[in-house]
Every structure is written in structure tokens, then in C-alpha cells.
Amino acid sequence: METPSPQADEREQRPSVPSAETVDAYLRRIGAARPERTDAAALRELQLRHLLTVPFENLSIHLGENLVIEEKPLLDKVVRARRGGFCYELNGAFAALLRDLGFRVTLLQARVFGPGGRLGIPYDHMTLRVETADGTGPWLADVGFGDHSHHPLALEERGEQRDPAGTFRIAQAPDGDLDVLRDGKPQFRLDRRPRELADFEAGAWYHRTSPASHFTQSLVCSRLTEEGRVTLSGRKLVTTVDGEREERTFADDAEVLAAYRHHFGLSLDRVPEVRPSHD
């Protein structure tokens, strides 16, 4: 295990922002009880409950909504507005929850592998290094990578790690980085140096505005279910139950808005439409 630097320790120990009321509301939002102990089992349960209840979605980009990478706005969106988000929002809010519950959390940046094994931009993805009170781990926790591992991954384990979503492996990469692989396919390259929320603002701006970002090119709203996954992309709803895939295309806006409410708990006043870029 690498020894945290004084700077890393300072970032992990900084005071939590959420109030007790916000934390309780967050736990109700994901259907989880306040853990009696901040151990690996509690972390695993919190991550799974988050994936089952809070959707991975990029709708704010196409609704013209502002995106502020600060703890209070992120918590307001996920907890009070009962929305989802993409990695910066979901893992940013989840980190605040975990810290307030007593877990030691460090923000990490990663670059996502694209077509042909090409790496994305720096700060392409935010993920979390979490230390637990039982001395296991450290753990790689992530509720913001869409269809990914259901459970936290052991960060220092280099062998195969079985998960309901597949077989994961964390491998050494150049310059001390780590590659996270799923079923043998590289997912993202992880930089182990500690980061702060503000460090991710440029990455979030890129994905919110650049025509080259896949987030500006399409709509997505997706959530893990007990039986599989449900995803709404524009007017197409895809449900997977025990490996069986079913597609449905909605004819009008009313059906789309009803699907957002029914499958994701999102109450929208209009249907999001793809906007290639924003100022």
C-alpha cells in the first residue's frame, strides 16, 4: 500500500459539508440505513444501493442546466432534486456522503479508453479511493461509470476480481498508473495522486461543451436494476432482464416523460433534446 502524502492526508481529513439532515435524506434517497461501522460490507452496500436508485444521466447538458462541481450543488441535485448525473456529479456527491459517514475518501482522476485503445483527456473520469475501518482495502468505489462493477474493487489486488457485472482486474500501467479492466478489456487508466473537486472542472466543461464528447452527441439515462439494467436513450427504452434484452420506441413526448418518471424517478418539465455544443 502506498503511503499517503501530507497533502493527501489533509484532503482526506477536511471537514464534511453535508449536514446530518442532508446525510439522512441522502440515505433515504438510496434506500440505505446508516451503517453501524464504516467497514467494507457497509461500503459495498452503499455503492450497490446507489447504483440501484440514482441514474447515470447526462440530461442537464441537453436541458441547458448549469453544472457546478462543488459539494453543495451536487448534493442538492442528487438528494433534494432527486436527479442523477455523470461521474463528476455522482462520485462527487457519493464522496461527500462517505466522508460524513466516517470513511476516508480520496478523489482520483482517470482517462477512459476509447476506440482503438485511445485514451481520453486528463480528468476524463472521477473515481474514489476509499479506506474502511476494518483495515481491508483500500477500495476503488465508483457510482459514476455507467454500466460498471456493482461492488467496490480492491485497489491493491492484481488478480481477477469477480463481480456480478463481470471479471475485473487492476493492472500496473506506465508511470505508476493503474489500468482497470473488465472481462479483459481496458476501461480506464487511473492516476493514484489525490485530487480535489475543483481539479475536475476542466474535464466537466469539456464533456458539457465539446462536440467531440460523447455526452454532447447523445442522451443517456441508465440505472442498474435487481434483474439487469434499464436505459432510456432519447425515445428508445432498453430493458435487460436476466440477460434478455427488450427495446421499445416511444411515439410522443408524454410517453418519454412518463418513462423518466416510472423508471428513474425523474420529474422533467420537458423532453431533453440533443444539443451539439454550448457556450
Secondary structure, DSSP 8 states (H G I E B T S, - for coil): -----HHHHHHHHS-----HHHHHHHHHHHT----SS-SHHHHHHHHHHHHHHS-EE-HHHHHT-----SHHHHHIIIIIS---B-HHHHHHHHHHHHHHHT-EEEEEEEEEB-GGG-B--TTSEEEEEEE-TTS---EEE-SSSSS--SS-EETT--SEEEETTEEEEEEE-GGG-EEEEETTEEEEEEEEEEE-GGGGHHHHHHHHH-TTSHHHH---EEEE-SSEEEEEETTEEEEEETTEEEEEE-SSHHHHHHHHHHHH----SS-----S---
